[in-house]
Amino acid sequence: MEKNEWNNSLLLECIKEKKEKLIEVADHKGLTSKETVKCSQELDVLLNLVQRQVSL
């Protein structure tokens, strides 16, 4: 596996984990809690990284 493939795989795994955490936090604390919003913003950063890679 090449370095770039490894990085992409790791990034996709991070996104999957962050999505799961976001769902869990939102279920327990509500959609507008500070923790839910923070988790959502962190997921946005990861998704933006993927979008930038696709755009190259």
C-alpha positions in Angstrom: 0.0 0.0 0.0 1.4 3.4 -1.0 1.7 6.2 1.5 -1.1 8.2 -0.1 -3.4 5.2 0.0 -2.6 4.7 3.6 -3.3 8.3 4.4 -6.6 8.1 2.6 -7.5 5.0 4.4 -6.7 6.5 7.7 -8.6 9.6 6.9 -11.7 7.6 6.0 -11.5 5.6 9.2 -11.3 8.9 11.2 -14.4 10.1 9.4 -16.2 6.9 10.2 -15.3 7.2 13.9 -16.2 10.8 14.1 -19.6 10.2 12.5 -20.3 7.5 15.0 -19.3 9.8 17.9 -21.4 12.6 16.5 -24.5 10.4 16.4 -23.9 9.1 19.9 -23.3 12.6 21.3 -26.3 14.0 19.5 -28.5 11.2 20.8 -27.4 11.8 24.4 -27.0 15.6 24.6 -29.2 16.9 21.8 -28.4 18.4 18.4 -27.6 21.9 19.7 -25.3 21.0 22.6 -21.9 22.5 22.6 -20.3 19.0 22.4 -22.5 18.0 19.4 -21.6 21.2 17.6 -17.9 20.8 18.3 -18.0 17.2 17.1 -19.9 18.3 13.9 -17.3 20.9 13.2 -14.5 18.4 13.6 -16.2 16.1 11.2 -16.5 19.1 8.7 -12.8 19.6 8.9 -12.2 15.9 8.0 -14.7 16.0 5.2 -13.1 19.2 3.8 -9.8 17.4 3.7 -11.3 14.6 1.6 -13.0 17.2 -0.7 -9.7 18.9 -1.3 -8.0 15.7 -2.2 -10.7 14.8 -4.6 -10.5 18.2 -6.2 -6.7 17.9 -6.9 
